[in-house]
Amino acid sequence: MDYQTFEPSRDLSPLVKCYWTLESPMEENPRRQTIVPDGCMEMIFHYGDLYKQYMSDGLCVVQPRSCVFGQLTRPLEIEPIGETGIFSVRFHPGGFMPFATIPIKEMDNKAVALKKLFGNDGTALESAVMHAKTTVEKINVVESFLSGRLTHETIDRFVQSAVETILSANGQISVSLLSGQTNIDRRQLERRFSSAIGLSPKQLSKTIRLQATLKLLLAKQYASLTALAYAGAYYDQAHFIRDFKEFTGLTPKEFYGENLEMSSLFYGTD
């Protein structure tokens, strides 16, 4: 697999974390890949063949050619059906809010087609990205589209400040403490998070903490699973394993032994 990341322009950097591309030849025996929640929404363009997405009821659907994927609250299982060619926009937590045309929370765990989100403008955007010959051209097309929709201040500064606090603490902060530091009532903070991010403060904190712990696991920067659990400020090993399985579908030992190639590409790319 060939995975590359690209920086956004300065004007869009508060909203866009990065752009990335992924290319891979067709596999003779395609394997399911598990994507672990990371707190970020993605705008995805398949210029290669499409991917199957396995649903919680055991059925599978084929993802749209272009879509925005909402927040993941559980592991996502996907499988290529041919040659992979993906261009994606990864938004910061809350970064897609200025462009949303439906409630962010309604997009959780869903791939929403650009046509549904933006109508004919979404169809035109997909066509322009597909016809762009280079990644730089794709980035320019998307940045022109996003910049054209930023007509006024739409970032919730209180939520942004709270997200920065969660990130700097690697998710190791309670909602009560976060509420006190931002001077926002807990219920109001939860409502604003749900509207801007699609997750509650607790869900985002758990996601960020798990991501930080995953990086330690993959880098082998731990002496034991117990030590890894305490490094992530989990109450005990049982708490760590429970949260780990909630977000990955596997225990830490199973995860490390599995070939989660697609998901592991994204760890440590901040």
C-alpha atoms as an extended CHARMM CRD file, in Angstrom:
* protein
*
       270  EXT
         1         1  MET       CA              0.0000000000        0.0000000000        0.0000000000  PROA      1               0.0000000000
         2         2  ASP       CA              1.1480000000        3.5300000000       -0.7880000000  PROA      2               0.0000000000
         3         3  TYR       CA             -0.1650000000        6.0000000000        1.8180000000  PROA      3               0.0000000000
         4         4  GLN       CA              0.7400000000        9.7120000000        1.7000000000  PROA      4               0.0000000000
         5         5  THR       CA             -0.4010000000       12.7810000000        3.6160000000  PROA      5               0.0000000000
         6         6  PHE       CA             -0.4950000000       16.4410000000        2.5540000000  PROA      6               0.0000000000
         7         7  GLU       CA             -0.8700000000       19.6720000000        4.5340000000  PROA      7               0.0000000000
         8         8  PRO       CA             -3.8850000000       21.9880000000        4.0790000000  PROA      8               0.0000000000
         9         9  SER       CA             -3.6030000000       25.6840000000        3.2790000000  PROA      9               0.0000000000
        10        10  ARG       CA             -3.1720000000       28.0900000000        6.1890000000  PROA      10              0.0000000000
        11        11  ASP       CA             -6.7450000000       29.3920000000        5.8610000000  PROA      11              0.0000000000
        12        12  LEU       CA             -8.2490000000       25.9100000000        6.1490000000  PROA      12              0.0000000000
        13        13  SER       CA             -5.7800000000       24.4490000000        8.6710000000  PROA      13              0.0000000000
        14        14  PRO       CA             -8.0500000000       25.2230000000       11.6820000000  PROA      14              0.0000000000
        15        15  LEU       CA            -10.6470000000       22.9180000000       10.1010000000  PROA      15              0.0000000000
        16        16  VAL       CA             -8.7100000000       20.4430000000        7.9630000000  PROA      16              0.0000000000
        17        17  LYS       CA             -6.1590000000       18.2060000000        9.6440000000  PROA      17              0.0000000000
        18        18  CYS       CA             -4.6550000000       16.8210000000        6.4450000000  PROA      18              0.0000000000
        19        19  TYR       CA             -5.3200000000       15.3500000000        3.0270000000  PROA      19              0.0000000000
        20        20  TRP       CA             -4.2860000000       11.7900000000        2.3090000000  PROA      20              0.0000000000
        21        21  THR       CA             -4.1340000000        9.3420000000       -0.5420000000  PROA      21              0.0000000000
        22        22  LEU       CA             -4.0750000000        5.5630000000       -0.5130000000  PROA      22              0.0000000000
        23        23  GLU       CA             -3.3000000000        3.3430000000       -3.4770000000  PROA      23              0.0000000000
        24        24  SER       CA             -3.0540000000       -0.4430000000       -3.5650000000  PROA      24              0.0000000000
        25        25  PRO       CA             -3.3230000000       -3.0960000000       -6.2970000000  PROA      25              0.0000000000
        26        26  MET       CA             -6.1850000000       -5.5700000000       -6.4190000000  PROA      26              0.0000000000
        27        27  GLU       CA             -5.7940000000       -8.4360000000       -3.9660000000  PROA      27              0.0000000000
        28        28  GLU       CA             -6.3790000000      -12.0100000000       -5.0800000000  PROA      28              0.0000000000
        29        29  ASN       CA             -8.0070000000      -12.7330000000       -1.7220000000  PROA      29              0.0000000000
        30        30  PRO       CA             -9.3380000000       -9.4120000000       -0.3350000000  PROA      30              0.0000000000
        31        31  ARG       CA             -9.2960000000       -9.1130000000        3.4530000000  PROA      31              0.0000000000
        32        32  ARG       CA            -11.5350000000       -7.1670000000        5.7510000000  PROA      32              0.0000000000
        33        33  GLN       CA             -9.7970000000       -4.1840000000        7.3070000000  PROA      33              0.0000000000
        34        34  THR       CA            -10.7640000000       -2.6100000000       10.6230000000  PROA      34              0.0000000000
        35        35  ILE       CA            -10.7900000000        1.1720000000       11.0040000000  PROA      35              0.0000000000
        36        36  VAL       CA            -10.5950000000        2.3530000000       14.6140000000  PROA      36              0.0000000000
        37        37  PRO       CA            -12.4060000000        5.5730000000       15.7100000000  PROA      37              0.0000000000
        38        38  ASP       CA            -10.0790000000        8.5870000000       15.9180000000  PROA      38              0.0000000000
        39        39  GLY       CA            -12.4630000000       11.5360000000       16.5120000000  PROA      39              0.0000000000
        40        40  CYS       CA            -12.1410000000       12.8840000000       12.9560000000  PROA      40              0.0000000000
        41        41  MET       CA            -14.6530000000       13.0080000000       10.1090000000  PROA      41              0.0000000000
        42        42  GLU       CA            -13.5140000000       12.2950000000        6.5430000000  PROA      42              0.0000000000
        43        43  MET       CA            -14.5620000000       13.4580000000        3.0810000000  PROA      43              0.0000000000
        44        44  ILE       CA            -13.6820000000       10.4840000000        0.8590000000  PROA      44              0.0000000000
        45        45  PHE       CA            -13.3240000000       10.1570000000       -2.9180000000  PROA      45              0.0000000000
        46        46  HSD       CA            -12.8380000000        6.7000000000       -4.4430000000  PROA      46              0.0000000000
        47        47  TYR       CA            -11.0510000000        7.2590000000       -7.7460000000  PROA      47              0.0000000000
        48        48  GLY       CA            -10.2300000000        3.5500000000       -7.7410000000  PROA      48              0.0000000000
        49        49  ASP       CA            -12.6640000000        0.7270000000       -7.1550000000  PROA      49              0.0000000000
        50        50  LEU       CA            -15.1450000000        0.9650000000       -4.3030000000  PROA      50              0.0000000000
        51        51  TYR       CA            -15.1480000000       -0.6310000000       -0.8560000000  PROA      51              0.0000000000
        52        52  LYS       CA            -17.6580000000       -2.8440000000        0.8870000000  PROA      52              0.0000000000
        53        53  GLN       CA            -18.7340000000       -1.6650000000        4.3320000000  PROA      53              0.0000000000
        54        54  TYR       CA            -19.9230000000       -4.2840000000        6.8040000000  PROA      54              0.0000000000
        55        55  MET       CA            -22.8720000000       -3.1810000000        8.9170000000  PROA      55              0.0000000000
        56        56  SER       CA            -23.6470000000       -3.9920000000       12.5500000000  PROA      56              0.0000000000
        57        57  ASP       CA            -26.4600000000       -6.3510000000       11.4460000000  PROA      57              0.0000000000
        58        58  GLY       CA            -24.0040000000       -8.4790000000        9.4720000000  PROA      58              0.0000000000
        59        59  LEU       CA            -25.0550000000       -7.1780000000        6.0520000000  PROA      59              0.0000000000
        60        60  CYS       CA            -22.7270000000       -5.1620000000        3.8280000000  PROA      60              0.0000000000
        61        61  VAL       CA            -23.1910000000       -2.1980000000        1.4860000000  PROA      61              0.0000000000
        62        62  VAL       CA            -20.9620000000       -0.6540000000       -1.1580000000  PROA      62              0.0000000000
        63        63  GLN       CA            -19.7390000000        2.7970000000       -0.1740000000  PROA      63              0.0000000000
        64        64  PRO       CA            -20.6250000000        5.7640000000       -2.4280000000  PROA      64              0.0000000000
        65        65  ARG       CA            -18.0690000000        6.9800000000       -4.9560000000  PROA      65              0.0000000000
        66        66  SER       CA            -17.7670000000       10.1470000000       -2.8520000000  PROA      66              0.0000000000
        67        67  CYS       CA            -19.0480000000       10.7180000000        0.6540000000  PROA      67              0.0000000000
        68        68  VAL       CA            -18.4770000000       12.2360000000        4.0570000000  PROA      68              0.0000000000
        69        69  PHE       CA            -18.0150000000        9.6790000000        6.7910000000  PROA      69              0.0000000000
        70        70  GLY       CA            -19.3980000000       10.7320000000       10.1560000000  PROA      70              0.0000000000
        71        71  GLN       CA            -17.8800000000       10.0530000000       13.5410000000  PROA      71              0.0000000000
        72        72  LEU       CA            -17.1420000000        6.4310000000       14.3420000000  PROA      72              0.0000000000
        73        73  THR       CA            -18.3550000000        5.2460000000       17.7280000000  PROA      73              0.0000000000
        74        74  ARG       CA            -17.4010000000        1.6290000000       17.0210000000  PROA      74              0.0000000000
        75        75  PRO       CA            -14.8950000000       -0.1990000000       14.7950000000  PROA      75              0.0000000000
        76        76  LEU       CA            -15.6040000000       -0.0170000000       11.0690000000  PROA      76              0.0000000000
        77        77  GLU       CA            -15.0390000000       -3.0800000000        8.8930000000  PROA      77              0.0000000000
        78        78  ILE       CA            -14.3980000000       -2.5140000000        5.1970000000  PROA      78              0.0000000000
        79        79  GLU       CA            -13.1130000000       -4.6040000000        2.2990000000  PROA      79              0.0000000000
        80        80  PRO       CA            -11.7740000000       -3.6080000000       -1.1310000000  PROA      80              0.0000000000
        81        81  ILE       CA            -13.5520000000       -5.0070000000       -4.1690000000  PROA      81              0.0000000000
        82        82  GLY       CA            -10.7880000000       -4.1440000000       -6.6040000000  PROA      82              0.0000000000
        83        83  GLU       CA             -7.8900000000       -1.7300000000       -7.0290000000  PROA      83              0.0000000000
        84        84  THR       CA             -7.7040000000        0.9210000000       -4.2910000000  PROA      84              0.0000000000
        85        85  GLY       CA             -7.4260000000        4.6000000000       -5.1410000000  PROA      85              0.0000000000
        86        86  ILE       CA             -8.6090000000        6.9760000000       -2.3950000000  PROA      86              0.0000000000
        87        87  PHE       CA             -8.2660000000       10.7170000000       -1.8890000000  PROA      87              0.0000000000
        88        88  SER       CA             -9.5630000000       11.9580000000        1.4540000000  PROA      88              0.0000000000
        89        89  VAL       CA             -9.9330000000       15.1050000000        3.5160000000  PROA      89              0.0000000000
        90        90  ARG       CA             -9.4590000000       14.4760000000        7.2330000000  PROA      90              0.0000000000
        91        91  PHE       CA            -11.1290000000       17.1590000000        9.3580000000  PROA      91              0.0000000000
        92        92  HSD       CA            -10.1740000000       18.1290000000       12.8870000000  PROA      92              0.0000000000
        93        93  PRO       CA            -12.8040000000       17.2120000000       15.5070000000  PROA      93              0.0000000000
        94        94  GLY       CA            -15.5410000000       19.7690000000       14.7990000000  PROA      94              0.0000000000
        95        95  GLY       CA            -13.8680000000       20.8090000000       11.5420000000  PROA      95              0.0000000000
        96        96  PHE       CA            -16.6910000000       19.6640000000        9.2800000000  PROA      96              0.0000000000
        97        97  MET       CA            -19.3470000000       21.6210000000       11.1800000000  PROA      97              0.0000000000
        98        98  PRO       CA            -19.1520000000       24.7850000000        8.9830000000  PROA      98              0.0000000000
        99        99  PHE       CA            -19.9090000000       22.6800000000        5.8930000000  PROA      99              0.0000000000
       100       100  ALA       CA            -22.6080000000       20.3770000000        7.2830000000  PROA      100             0.0000000000
       101       101  THR       CA            -26.0790000000       20.5470000000        5.7200000000  PROA      101             0.0000000000
       102       102  ILE       CA            -27.6160000000       17.9520000000        8.0590000000  PROA      102             0.0000000000
       103       103  PRO       CA            -27.0880000000       17.5260000000       11.8180000000  PROA      103             0.0000000000
       104       104  ILE       CA            -23.6030000000       16.1600000000       12.5090000000  PROA      104             0.0000000000
       105       105  LYS       CA            -24.9450000000       13.6510000000       15.0210000000  PROA      105             0.0000000000
       106       106  GLU       CA            -27.1370000000       12.0360000000       12.3540000000  PROA      106             0.0000000000
       107       107  MET       CA            -23.9800000000       11.1440000000       10.4090000000  PROA      107             0.0000000000
       108       108  ASP       CA            -22.3950000000        8.9480000000       13.0970000000  PROA      108             0.0000000000
       109       109  ASN       CA            -21.1120000000        5.6410000000       11.6480000000  PROA      109             0.0000000000
       110       110  LYS       CA            -22.5100000000        6.5170000000        8.2060000000  PROA      110             0.0000000000
       111       111  ALA       CA            -21.0830000000        7.2640000000        4.7670000000  PROA      111             0.0000000000
       112       112  VAL       CA            -23.2720000000       10.1060000000        3.4710000000  PROA      112             0.0000000000
       113       113  ALA       CA            -23.0210000000       10.7190000000       -0.2800000000  PROA      113             0.0000000000
       114       114  LEU       CA            -21.9050000000       14.1970000000       -1.3760000000  PROA      114             0.0000000000
       115       115  LYS       CA            -25.0070000000       14.3700000000       -3.5760000000  PROA      115             0.0000000000
       116       116  LYS       CA            -27.1910000000       14.0680000000       -0.4610000000  PROA      116             0.0000000000
       117       117  LEU       CA            -25.1720000000       16.6530000000        1.4540000000  PROA      117             0.0000000000
       118       118  PHE       CA            -24.6230000000       19.2810000000       -1.2360000000  PROA      118             0.0000000000
       119       119  GLY       CA            -27.0180000000       18.4440000000       -4.0800000000  PROA      119             0.0000000000
       120       120  ASN       CA            -25.7410000000       19.3620000000       -7.5330000000  PROA      120             0.0000000000
       121       121  ASP       CA            -22.7090000000       21.0830000000       -6.0020000000  PROA      121             0.0000000000
       122       122  GLY       CA            -21.7270000000       17.7360000000       -4.4910000000  PROA      122             0.0000000000
       123       123  THR       CA            -22.0470000000       16.0200000000       -7.8720000000  PROA      123             0.0000000000
       124       124  ALA       CA            -19.9120000000       18.7290000000       -9.4810000000  PROA      124             0.0000000000
       125       125  LEU       CA            -17.2770000000       18.4300000000       -6.7420000000  PROA      125             0.0000000000
       126       126  GLU       CA            -17.0610000000       14.6650000000       -7.2180000000  PROA      126             0.0000000000
       127       127  SER       CA            -16.6710000000       15.0780000000      -10.9820000000  PROA      127             0.0000000000
       128       128  ALA       CA            -13.9570000000       17.7300000000      -10.5980000000  PROA      128             0.0000000000
       129       129  VAL       CA            -11.9390000000       15.6130000000       -8.1510000000  PROA      129             0.0000000000
       130       130  MET       CA            -12.2510000000       12.5020000000      -10.3320000000  PROA      130             0.0000000000
       131       131  HSD       CA            -11.0260000000       14.3900000000      -13.3850000000  PROA      131             0.0000000000
       132       132  ALA       CA             -8.0970000000       16.0340000000      -11.5620000000  PROA      132             0.0000000000
       133       133  LYS       CA             -4.8890000000       14.3870000000      -12.7730000000  PROA      133             0.0000000000
       134       134  THR       CA             -2.6940000000       14.9490000000       -9.7070000000  PROA      134             0.0000000000
       135       135  THR       CA             -3.1290000000       15.0570000000       -5.9530000000  PROA      135             0.0000000000
       136       136  VAL       CA             -2.2450000000       18.7490000000       -5.9270000000  PROA      136             0.0000000000
       137       137  GLU       CA             -5.0600000000       19.4010000000       -8.3970000000  PROA      137             0.0000000000
       138       138  LYS       CA             -7.4650000000       17.3960000000       -6.2330000000  PROA      138             0.0000000000
       139       139  ILE       CA             -6.4620000000       19.4240000000       -3.1770000000  PROA      139             0.0000000000
       140       140  ASN       CA             -6.9640000000       22.6980000000       -5.0620000000  PROA      140             0.0000000000
       141       141  VAL       CA            -10.4480000000       21.5980000000       -6.1890000000  PROA      141             0.0000000000
       142       142  VAL       CA            -11.4960000000       20.6520000000       -2.6610000000  PROA      142             0.0000000000
       143       143  GLU       CA             -9.9940000000       23.7620000000       -1.0560000000  PROA      143             0.0000000000
       144       144  SER       CA            -11.8070000000       25.9990000000       -3.5270000000  PROA      144             0.0000000000
       145       145  PHE       CA            -15.0720000000       24.2270000000       -2.6830000000  PROA      145             0.0000000000
       146       146  LEU       CA            -14.5700000000       24.4200000000        1.0850000000  PROA      146             0.0000000000
       147       147  SER       CA            -13.3450000000       28.0270000000        1.0490000000  PROA      147             0.0000000000
       148       148  GLY       CA            -16.3760000000       29.0540000000       -0.9800000000  PROA      148             0.0000000000
       149       149  ARG       CA            -18.6490000000       27.7900000000        1.7980000000  PROA      149             0.0000000000
       150       150  LEU       CA            -16.8870000000       29.6720000000        4.6070000000  PROA      150             0.0000000000
       151       151  THR       CA            -18.9710000000       32.8250000000        4.4860000000  PROA      151             0.0000000000
       152       152  HSD       CA            -18.9400000000       33.6610000000        8.2060000000  PROA      152             0.0000000000
       153       153  GLU       CA            -17.5660000000       32.6020000000       11.5930000000  PROA      153             0.0000000000
       154       154  THR       CA            -18.9650000000       29.1580000000       12.3090000000  PROA      154             0.0000000000
       155       155  ILE       CA            -16.4270000000       27.5910000000       14.6770000000  PROA      155             0.0000000000
       156       156  ASP       CA            -17.6530000000       27.1060000000       18.2490000000  PROA      156             0.0000000000
       157       157  ARG       CA            -14.6940000000       28.5810000000       20.1230000000  PROA      157             0.0000000000
       158       158  PHE       CA            -15.7150000000       27.0190000000       23.4320000000  PROA      158             0.0000000000
       159       159  VAL       CA            -15.8670000000       23.5620000000       21.8710000000  PROA      159             0.0000000000
       160       160  GLN       CA            -12.5860000000       24.1690000000       20.0480000000  PROA      160             0.0000000000
       161       161  SER       CA            -10.9030000000       25.1300000000       23.3290000000  PROA      161             0.0000000000
       162       162  ALA       CA            -12.3090000000       22.0430000000       25.0370000000  PROA      162             0.0000000000
       163       163  VAL       CA            -11.1030000000       19.8060000000       22.1710000000  PROA      163             0.0000000000
       164       164  GLU       CA             -7.6010000000       21.2790000000       22.4340000000  PROA      164             0.0000000000
       165       165  THR       CA             -7.6270000000       20.5240000000       26.1710000000  PROA      165             0.0000000000
       166       166  ILE       CA             -8.7000000000       16.9160000000       25.5140000000  PROA      166             0.0000000000
       167       167  LEU       CA             -5.9860000000       16.4700000000       22.8870000000  PROA      167             0.0000000000
       168       168  SER       CA             -3.2370000000       17.9540000000       25.0480000000  PROA      168             0.0000000000
       169       169  ALA       CA             -4.2690000000       15.6310000000       27.8880000000  PROA      169             0.0000000000
       170       170  ASN       CA             -4.3580000000       12.5840000000       25.5500000000  PROA      170             0.0000000000
       171       171  GLY       CA             -7.9830000000       12.1390000000       26.5850000000  PROA      171             0.0000000000
       172       172  GLN       CA             -7.0560000000       11.7450000000       30.2340000000  PROA      172             0.0000000000
       173       173  ILE       CA             -9.4650000000       14.3290000000       31.6110000000  PROA      173             0.0000000000
       174       174  SER       CA            -12.9100000000       14.0360000000       33.1790000000  PROA      174             0.0000000000
       175       175  VAL       CA            -15.9610000000       15.8310000000       31.7930000000  PROA      175             0.0000000000
       176       176  SER       CA            -16.4240000000       17.5970000000       35.1450000000  PROA      176             0.0000000000
       177       177  LEU       CA            -12.9010000000       18.9870000000       35.0410000000  PROA      177             0.0000000000
       178       178  LEU       CA            -13.3210000000       19.9600000000       31.3990000000  PROA      178             0.0000000000
       179       179  SER       CA            -16.5790000000       21.7520000000       32.2170000000  PROA      179             0.0000000000
       180       180  GLY       CA            -14.8690000000       23.6600000000       35.0140000000  PROA      180             0.0000000000
       181       181  GLN       CA            -11.9180000000       24.6990000000       32.8480000000  PROA      181             0.0000000000
       182       182  THR       CA            -14.1630000000       25.9830000000       30.0420000000  PROA      182             0.0000000000
       183       183  ASN       CA            -16.6960000000       27.5980000000       32.4140000000  PROA      183             0.0000000000
       184       184  ILE       CA            -19.5610000000       25.8570000000       30.6040000000  PROA      184             0.0000000000
       185       185  ASP       CA            -22.2790000000       23.8700000000       32.3220000000  PROA      185             0.0000000000
       186       186  ARG       CA            -21.7810000000       20.1330000000       31.7440000000  PROA      186             0.0000000000
       187       187  ARG       CA            -25.1110000000       19.6270000000       29.9720000000  PROA      187             0.0000000000
       188       188  GLN       CA            -24.5510000000       22.6560000000       27.7570000000  PROA      188             0.0000000000
       189       189  LEU       CA            -21.0410000000       21.4280000000       26.9180000000  PROA      189             0.0000000000
       190       190  GLU       CA            -22.4230000000       18.0280000000       25.9430000000  PROA      190             0.0000000000
       191       191  ARG       CA            -25.0770000000       19.6220000000       23.7110000000  PROA      191             0.0000000000
       192       192  ARG       CA            -22.5050000000       21.8040000000       21.9750000000  PROA      192             0.0000000000
       193       193  PHE       CA            -20.1520000000       18.8610000000       21.4570000000  PROA      193             0.0000000000
       194       194  SER       CA            -22.9420000000       16.7630000000       19.9780000000  PROA      194             0.0000000000
       195       195  SER       CA            -23.8610000000       19.5650000000       17.5750000000  PROA      195             0.0000000000
       196       196  ALA       CA            -20.2990000000       20.4340000000       16.5160000000  PROA      196             0.0000000000
       197       197  ILE       CA            -18.5150000000       17.0950000000       16.6530000000  PROA      197             0.0000000000
       198       198  GLY       CA            -21.1050000000       14.3210000000       16.7480000000  PROA      198             0.0000000000
       199       199  LEU       CA            -19.6310000000       12.9190000000       19.9520000000  PROA      199             0.0000000000
       200       200  SER       CA            -20.0130000000       13.7490000000       23.6200000000  PROA      200             0.0000000000
       201       201  PRO       CA            -16.9560000000       15.0720000000       25.5080000000  PROA      201             0.0000000000
       202       202  LYS       CA            -16.6640000000       11.6720000000       27.2140000000  PROA      202             0.0000000000
       203       203  GLN       CA            -16.7850000000        9.7950000000       23.8920000000  PROA      203             0.0000000000
       204       204  LEU       CA            -14.1380000000       12.0370000000       22.3510000000  PROA      204             0.0000000000
       205       205  SER       CA            -11.9080000000       11.7090000000       25.4250000000  PROA      205             0.0000000000
       206       206  LYS       CA            -12.1930000000        7.9150000000       25.3300000000  PROA      206             0.0000000000
       207       207  THR       CA            -11.3780000000        7.9300000000       21.6220000000  PROA      207             0.0000000000
       208       208  ILE       CA             -8.3070000000       10.1500000000       22.0010000000  PROA      208             0.0000000000
       209       209  ARG       CA             -7.0530000000        8.1790000000       24.9980000000  PROA      209             0.0000000000
       210       210  LEU       CA             -7.4010000000        4.9160000000       23.0910000000  PROA      210             0.0000000000
       211       211  GLN       CA             -5.5760000000        6.3660000000       20.0750000000  PROA      211             0.0000000000
       212       212  ALA       CA             -2.6720000000        7.4930000000       22.2870000000  PROA      212             0.0000000000
       213       213  THR       CA             -2.5070000000        4.0300000000       23.8430000000  PROA      213             0.0000000000
       214       214  LEU       CA             -2.6240000000        2.3530000000       20.4180000000  PROA      214             0.0000000000
       215       215  LYS       CA              0.4720000000        4.2730000000       19.3710000000  PROA      215             0.0000000000
       216       216  LEU       CA              2.3330000000        3.0250000000       22.4390000000  PROA      216             0.0000000000
       217       217  LEU       CA              1.1620000000       -0.5160000000       21.7120000000  PROA      217             0.0000000000
       218       218  LEU       CA              2.2950000000       -0.4890000000       18.0800000000  PROA      218             0.0000000000
       219       219  ALA       CA              5.6120000000        1.1640000000       18.9960000000  PROA      219             0.0000000000
       220       220  LYS       CA              6.1250000000       -1.4570000000       21.7310000000  PROA      220             0.0000000000
       221       221  GLN       CA              6.6710000000        1.3100000000       24.2850000000  PROA      221             0.0000000000
       222       222  TYR       CA              5.3780000000       -0.6920000000       27.2340000000  PROA      222             0.0000000000
       223       223  ALA       CA              6.6200000000       -3.4160000000       29.5970000000  PROA      223             0.0000000000
       224       224  SER       CA              3.2740000000       -5.2060000000       29.9910000000  PROA      224             0.0000000000
       225       225  LEU       CA             -0.4270000000       -4.7330000000       29.2680000000  PROA      225             0.0000000000
       226       226  THR       CA             -0.8710000000       -3.6390000000       32.8720000000  PROA      226             0.0000000000
       227       227  ALA       CA              1.7900000000       -0.9610000000       32.4100000000  PROA      227             0.0000000000
       228       228  LEU       CA              0.1320000000        0.0910000000       29.1570000000  PROA      228             0.0000000000
       229       229  ALA       CA             -3.2300000000        0.3610000000       30.9100000000  PROA      229             0.0000000000
       230       230  TYR       CA             -1.8420000000        2.6220000000       33.6110000000  PROA      230             0.0000000000
       231       231  ALA       CA              0.0610000000        4.7160000000       31.0590000000  PROA      231             0.0000000000
       232       232  GLY       CA             -3.3300000000        5.4630000000       29.5270000000  PROA      232             0.0000000000
       233       233  ALA       CA             -4.7760000000        6.3430000000       32.9450000000  PROA      233             0.0000000000
       234       234  TYR       CA             -7.2100000000        3.4230000000       32.8750000000  PROA      234             0.0000000000
       235       235  TYR       CA             -8.4940000000        2.3610000000       36.2710000000  PROA      235             0.0000000000
       236       236  ASP       CA             -7.1330000000       -1.1550000000       35.8210000000  PROA      236             0.0000000000
       237       237  GLN       CA             -6.3510000000       -3.7040000000       33.1090000000  PROA      237             0.0000000000
       238       238  ALA       CA             -9.9790000000       -4.8650000000       32.8940000000  PROA      238             0.0000000000
       239       239  HSD       CA            -11.0970000000       -1.2490000000       32.2370000000  PROA      239             0.0000000000
       240       240  PHE       CA             -8.4170000000       -0.9270000000       29.5500000000  PROA      240             0.0000000000
       241       241  ILE       CA             -9.3940000000       -4.1720000000       27.8070000000  PROA      241             0.0000000000
       242       242  ARG       CA            -13.0970000000       -3.2520000000       27.9030000000  PROA      242             0.0000000000
       243       243  ASP       CA            -12.5320000000        0.1550000000       26.2860000000  PROA      243             0.0000000000
       244       244  PHE       CA            -10.0360000000       -1.3070000000       23.8300000000  PROA      244             0.0000000000
       245       245  LYS       CA            -12.5020000000       -3.9250000000       22.6240000000  PROA      245             0.0000000000
       246       246  GLU       CA            -15.2880000000       -1.3190000000       22.3660000000  PROA      246             0.0000000000
       247       247  PHE       CA            -13.2800000000        0.6910000000       19.8330000000  PROA      247             0.0000000000
       248       248  THR       CA            -11.3600000000       -2.0470000000       17.9980000000  PROA      248             0.0000000000
       249       249  GLY       CA            -13.5640000000       -5.1210000000       18.3500000000  PROA      249             0.0000000000
       250       250  LEU       CA            -10.5260000000       -7.0090000000       19.6700000000  PROA      250             0.0000000000
       251       251  THR       CA             -8.5560000000       -7.4460000000       22.8700000000  PROA      251             0.0000000000
       252       252  PRO       CA             -5.0740000000       -5.8080000000       22.8900000000  PROA      252             0.0000000000
       253       253  LYS       CA             -3.4130000000       -9.2030000000       22.3040000000  PROA      253             0.0000000000
       254       254  GLU       CA             -5.7540000000      -10.0170000000       19.4290000000  PROA      254             0.0000000000
       255       255  PHE       CA             -5.2600000000       -6.5730000000       17.9190000000  PROA      255             0.0000000000
       256       256  TYR       CA             -1.4890000000       -6.8050000000       17.9580000000  PROA      256             0.0000000000
       257       257  GLY       CA             -1.6220000000      -10.2410000000       16.3700000000  PROA      257             0.0000000000
       258       258  GLU       CA             -4.0900000000       -9.2540000000       13.6340000000  PROA      258             0.0000000000
       259       259  ASN       CA             -3.1320000000       -7.7200000000       10.3070000000  PROA      259             0.0000000000
       260       260  LEU       CA             -5.0090000000       -4.3970000000       10.5540000000  PROA      260             0.0000000000
       261       261  GLU       CA             -3.0290000000       -2.8910000000        7.7170000000  PROA      261             0.0000000000
       262       262  MET       CA             -5.4490000000       -0.1760000000        6.6450000000  PROA      262             0.0000000000
       263       263  SER       CA             -6.0900000000        1.1410000000       10.1420000000  PROA      263             0.0000000000
       264       264  SER       CA             -2.4660000000        0.9940000000       11.3050000000  PROA      264             0.0000000000
       265       265  LEU       CA             -1.4260000000        3.2830000000        8.4420000000  PROA      265             0.0000000000
       266       266  PHE       CA             -3.0970000000        6.1720000000       10.2050000000  PROA      266             0.0000000000
       267       267  TYR       CA             -1.4850000000        5.8250000000       13.6400000000  PROA      267             0.0000000000
       268       268  GLY       CA              1.2270000000        8.3350000000       14.3750000000  PROA      268             0.0000000000
       269       269  THR       CA              0.4850000000       10.4690000000       11.3100000000  PROA      269             0.0000000000
       270       270  ASP       CA             -0.4640000000       13.6310000000       13.2040000000  PROA      270             0.0000000000
